[in-house]
Amino acid sequence: MSLSWPWALLSALIIPLIFAVRWWARRRRRRAAVRVTSIALVRAALPGRTRWTRRIPVALFVAGLALLAVGAARPQASVPVPMRSATILLALDTSGSMCSTDVDPNRLTAARKAAADFIESQRGGPRIGLVTFAGTAGLLVPPTDDTDALIEALDNLTVDRGTAIGQAMLTSIDAIAEIDPSVAATGATPTAADRGYAGAAIVVLTDGANTQGVDPLTAAQEAALRRVRVFTIGFGTTNPVPMVCDNSQFDGRGFSAWGGGFGGRGGFDRGRNPRVIDEPTLKEIARTTGGSYHRAENAGQLQTALNALPGSFTVIRQRVDTAAAFAGGGALLVVTALSLSLWWNRPRT
């Protein structure tokens, strides 16, 4: 909880002032005491009150004043709020190593299916865009709520050489900037950021490390300046396995461009040396931007990681003014204290 007007807490000084005045008034009454001949007559004249009936109104009154003082300071609480217009950019690695068969039938096919299932599960929810990256990065589908268009684009993914993770992040930022005026494009200077994160996030799924283009950590700084969170997923294992893709998963340049031979699935087998995921960089990207890193070694873990992400960026925390609640509670306690005091001290006949 934070306070918009912390100096208003000085109003709580009225509480010790009230106790000081009460102490001074009781002291004066003692000096002006009247002598009587019978203590029994005094006890009979006093209302019958227990120790609790004397202290409860005082305690409630003090608590009420304290709450009123906090309310005057305009407290604000950070609460989870559903985001009505979230945007998700899926940046998928389509480098040659995605043909590795440590995930059946290969990483690319498993990633494509997991992404399609994720998009289907978000139907009617946030807008989703699709970026693919190998040697370069490109916007395949701008952020849209057209689920069918996204799934059709996934069906046509092909692999290529290289891995440009940083460029994929910058391309995703530009795609967000096209539909969200609060996010500056990569060539523009970000405006002064408000508190909290932007209503968009980037999900980077890769099985390797950046090999060309923009440094991913530089791209992460650009995303952080625009308050865009990046969630990273490292996909695949470190087990040496054949790298086999079918004919539909090539970029159209033919098998000779890959320097490999035909594999056993109508595609090619490039060898048994899949690249190692650059986990330190992926974790640093997530930390810098306020996202999170997930490790997935098989199709099930990948699906779980994707399904867990929407709750991270379609529900955000916003600051809500709670002054009215404190003021209302304080006023209620003060009224209750005065009511109890008047009731317990009413004239008895």
N, C-alpha and C positions, 0 to 999 in steps of 0.2 A: 504494500500500500504506500502511496506517495501523497504529499500534501501540496495543493496549489498555493495556498496562503499560509505557510507555516507560522508566520508572525502572529496569526490570529489565535494561536495557542496561548498567548499571553492573557487571553480572557479567562483562562483557568485560574489565574491568580485571585479571582474573586472568591474562590473556595476557602483558602486560608484566611482571607479577609473576613469572611462571614464567621468563621470560628473565632477569630480574634474579637470581633464585636460581641459575639455570644459570651465569650469568657469575660469581657469587660462588663457586660450587663449583669451577669450573675454575681460578679464581685461587688457591684454597686448595691444589688439587692441584699447581699449579706450585711453590708454596713447599715442598711436601713431596716434591719430586722426589728420586728415588734415582739416584745415579751408578753407571753401569755402564762396563765397559771396552770394550764392543763395541756400536756402533750396529747392526750387522748382526744381532746376537742379538735386539735389541729389535724390529726390523722383522719378523724371523721369528716372534716371539711374538705380534705383533698380527694380528688377523683381516684378511684382504684385502678392503678396502672402498674403493669409489671415492667421489668427492665427491658424486655423485648419491645413492648409497645412504645417505649420512649426512644429506642434506638433505631427501629426499623424505618420510621419516616425520615430520620436524619440521614441514614445510609442511602435510602432511595433518592433523597434530595441531592446529596453530594454526587451520586452516580449520574443523575440526570444533568447536573451542571457540567460534569466532565464530558459527557457525550455531546452536549450543546457546544462546548468549546472545540471539540474535535470536528464537529460539523461545520463550525465557522471557519475552520482551516481548509475547507473544501477537499476532503480526502478523495483519492481516486484508487480504484482497485483494478488489477489486470484480470480479465475474465475471458474464457473461451467463447468465441463468437463464430457461428457458421458463416463461411464466405459464399456469397451468392453468385459471384462472377469470377471464379477461379479459372486460371489458365495453366495448362500443363503442356510442356514441350518435351516429347520423348526423343532423345538423341541416341540413336542406335548405331553401334559399331558394325560396319560391313567390310572390315578388312579381311584379308585372305585367311587369317588364323581362325575366323569364325566357321571355317569348314572343319575344324577339329571334331573328331567323333567321340571325344570323351563324354559328351552328352548326346544321347541317342535322338535322332539319327546323326545330327551334327549341331553345333552351337547355334548356327544361323536359323535353322528350322525351329529349334526349341525356343529361341528368343522371339522369333516371329509369332509362334503360337501363343506364348505367354503374353506378348504385347497385345495380340488380338483379343485374348480373353480379358485382359485388363481394360481395354477400350470398350468392350461389350458391357463390362460391369459398371462402367461410368456413363452409360447411355442416359441422356437427359440430365447429366450433371455438368461438370466443368468442361470448358472448351479444351480440345486436345489438338496439338500440332505434332508433326513428325519431321525430324531432321535425321539424315543419315550421314555418316562420315567414314571415309577411308583415307585416301591421300588428300582429299579435300572434303569440305562439308557443304551440304546443300539442303535447302528447305524443300522437303518432298510434299508436305501438305501444310498450309497455313493453319493456325488454330481455328478449329471449327467444331460444331456439334453434329456434323454429318458422320456418323459412325461407319456407315457403309463405305464412304470415300476413304476413310483411314484404313479400313481392313483391306480394301482393294489395293491400296498402295503397298501395304505390307506383303501382299502376295507377289509383288513384283520386285522384291529386294534382290540385289546382286552384289557380289563381293568384288573388291578391288585391292590394289596395293596400298600400303601405308596406313597410318592412324593419326588423324588430326583432331585430338580431343579438344584442345584449346579453341581451334577454329569452330568446332561444333557448338561450343558454349556461346561464342560471340554471335554465330548465326542464329542461335536460339534467342538470344537477347534482342536482336534486331526484329525477329518475328514477333516477339512480345510487344516491342515498342510500336509496331504497326497498328496494334489494336488497343494498346493501353497508353494513353497520353501521360500517365504518371511515371512511365519508365522511359528514360532517354535511350536513343539508339547509340550504338558503339562509337559513332563519329561525333556525337554531341556531348556537351558537358552536363553531367547530372545536376539537377537542381537540388536545393537543400532538402535533405531527406526528412520526412516525418517519422514519428516513432512507429515502430513495428515494421513488418515486412510487406512487400508489394503483393498484390493479389495474383501472383504468378510464380511458377517454379519450373525448374529444369530437372529432368531425370536423365542422367548419362549412364548408358549401359555399355560396358566395354570388357574385352577379354585380354587387353594388353596394356601398352604404354604409348605415350605420345612419341611419334617419330618425326614429325615435320609440322611446320606451321607455327602458330602462336603457342607460347608456353602456357600450359593449363593453369598454372598458378597466377599468371598475369591475367588470364581470362577470368579467373575466380575473383580477383580484385575488382575487375570491371563489374561483375555481377553483384558483388557486395556493395559497391557504391550505389547501385540502383536498387538495393534491398531485395534482390531476386535470389532466392535460395536454390542451391544446386544439390540434388540428392544423387549420389553415385552408387553404382552397382558393379562389382567385379564378378565376372561370369566365367565359369570353367574351372578345370583342375590343372594341376602341374604334371599330370601323368603323360608320358610320351605316347601318343596315339596317332594313327593316320589322319590326314586332313583330306576329307573327301566331300566334294560338292556335286550335285547333279547338274545337268546341262542348263536348267533354268536359273541357276544361281550364279552364272557368270555375267561379266559386264559387257559381253558381246565382242570382245577382242579375240576370242578363240583360246585354245589351250596353250598354244606356243608361247603366248605372252607371259605365262606363268612359269615356264621352264619345268613343267612336271608332266607326268604321264597319266594315262587313263586309270581311274580307280574302279572299284568293283560295283559302283552304283550308277553307272552311266555318266560319270563325271570324271574327276581327276584325283590323284593321290599325290600330294605335294611333299610328303615325308612324315617324320614322326617327332617333330621338335616344335610344339606349340609355344608361343611367347608367354612370358610370365607377366601376370598382372602387376601393375605399378600401384600396389596398395597404399604406400605412404603418400603418394601424390593424390590419389583419390580421397583419402581420409582428410588431407589438408584442404582440398577443394571444399569438401563438406563443412569442415570446421570454419573456414574463412567466410563462407556464405550463410552459415546458420542451418545447413542441411544435415544430412546423416549419410554414413557409408554402410552398405550392405554387401555381404559376401554370399554368392550363390554358386554352388558346385554342381548342381543338377537342375533339371527342369522344375521339380517341385519346390526347391528353395527359391528359385527365381520367381515363380508365381507367388509364393508367400511374401517375398520382398516387395513385389509390385503392389499386391493387395494391401499391404500395410502402409503404403505411402500416402494415399489420399487423406487419411486422418491427420497427417503431419502438415499439409499445406492447404486443405480446404476448410480447416478449422484453425483460426488464428486467434491471438490474444489481443484484445483491445482494452484501453483504459476507460473505465466507466466511472462517472462522478457519483459518489455514494453519500454526498453531504446530506441529501434529503433523508436518507435512512437514519443517519446519526442524529439529525435534528429532530426527526419524529420520535425516535426512541428516547432521546433526552427529555423532550417535552412530556411524553407519556409518564416517565419516571417522576418528573417534578409534580405533575398533576396528581399522580397516585400518592406521593408523599404528603402533599398538602391535604388531600382528601382524607387519608388515614389519620393525620394529625388532628384535623377538625372533628372527625368522628369520635376518636378516642378521648378528646378533650371537651366533648359536648356537655352542656349542663345536665346534671342528673337530678331528677325530681323524686 
